[in-house]
Amino acid sequence: MSPEQIAARQPRLGQRRLLAVLAGLALLAGCAAPAARAPAREPGATSPPASTASTAAAPRADVRLASPTTVKVGYTPFISMAPLFVALERGYFDELNLRLEMIRFNSGALMVAPLSTGELDFGGGGLNAGLYNALSRDIRIRIVADGSHSHPGWGTSVVLVRKDLWDSGAIRTPADLRGRRVSFATEGSPIDYMMRNWVEQNGLTMDDMEVLRLTSSDVAVGFQNGALDVATASEPFPTQAVASGLAARWLDDGDVVPGMQISAIFASERAVSQPEVMRAFLVAYLRGIREYLEADAGRAADDMLAAISKWTTVPAETLRQAGAPYFDPDGQVNVDDLQRQQEFWLRQGMVRERADLRALVDLRFVEEASRVLGGR
C-alpha cells in the first residue's frame, strides 16, 4: 500500500470505527494528522557491529514467541522514543520473533483512538491534559512502561532566552519575565505543564507576561524576528537555536519538574490480553532502554545515533550535542506524578473529570521483563 493510500485510509477508519471515541477527544486531535507508515527495518539492514553490542545478557529463550507475530506500533519521530528505535535497529524484537509494523504519527495524542479500538497494539507519546480527559471517559488503553521522565542532568524541554536579552542581563531571573513575551508551547502539553509550574514556583502568574503558543519548530523564527523573548522548546530545536546564536539556554525540565512523567508506552486491551506478546515486546524495549543509558544516550555508540537519526531525521551530530531524555532502567512509571499532573490540570480547568489512574497503569509485564533481563 502506498503512503497516499495509507493517508487516505485513516480518515475512513475514523468515520467507520472511531467516531464515538473521537467525538470526546477534541483537545487531543488539535495536532497534525498521522503521516505515512514506515517500514520496521529497511531492506538489507544488518545487525550492528560486535563492537557496539551490549554487555547485558540476552533474554531467556522462553521469551521468544513460538511463531512470527506482527504488532502495530504507533510512534512519533521524536528523541523521546530513542530506546524503541535502538531496540528495533539492533534486532531485539526480531530475536524474539516479534515483527513491528511501525506507523508514524505527529502526536501521541492521535494514537489514543486507534489504541482504544485495537487498531494499534502499542504506542508511545507525551502525557497531556487531553489524555487525562480521555482516560476519564473509559478509553480502553493501558500505560505499561516508562516513555521518558525528567531527571537531573537530563532533559529535552529547554527554557531559552533570546541571545541579546541574555547577554545584556535583561533576563536572568524569573522576576524578569514580567511584561515579556513568553512561549508556553501548546496548551495542555508537557511543556505547558512545566512552564505553568515554573511560574507558580516563583510567585508569578500567567497574567504577569504575554503568553504565546509557538511550537518548538517555530521558536527560532520567533527569536530571529524579535517577536519572542523567552520560550521553552523540545530538543533538537534548542540545540539548533543556541548553535545559530539566536538563544541562550537557561533551564530544562529536570531543573523545574524533577521526576515528571513526560511520556509513556501505551498498550491496547487486545495487546494486554496476550501476555506472551506483552512480555516479548517489553523485554526488547527494556533492553533498548538499558543499552541507551549505558551508552550515554547513544552518544558512545555510533550505531545507536544512526538508529535514532534514521527514525527522527535529526542529524547524528546534533543528537550528540543535544539534551537527552531519561528512562527508568526497569521501565517503571511514576504513578504518583501522574496523579499530581491530573490534579494540577483539574485546578487549571483543563481536565474536567478525575480518572482512576492506578487502575489504568499496568506494570506487570514490564516488571516481568525486568526480571528476565535482571533487575537494576
Secondary structure, DSSP 8 states (H G I E B T S, - for coil): --HHHHHHHHHHHHHHHSHHHHTT-TTGGGS-----EE-SS-TT-----GGG--SS----GGGS-SS-EEEEEEE-SSGGGHHHHHHHHTTHHHHTTEEEEEEE-S-GGGGHHHHHHTS-SEEEEE--HHHHHHHTTT--EEEEEE--B--TT--SEEEEEEHHHHHTTSSSSGGGGTT-EEE--STTSHHHHHHHHHHHHTT--GGGSEEE---GGGHHHHHHTT--SEEEEETTHHHHHHHTTSEEEEEEHHHHSTT-B-EEEEEEHHHHT-HHHHHHHHHHHHHHHHHHHHTTTTTT-HHHHHHHHHHH---HHHHHHS---B--TT----HHHHHHHHHHHHHHTS--S---HHHHB--HHHHHHHHHH---
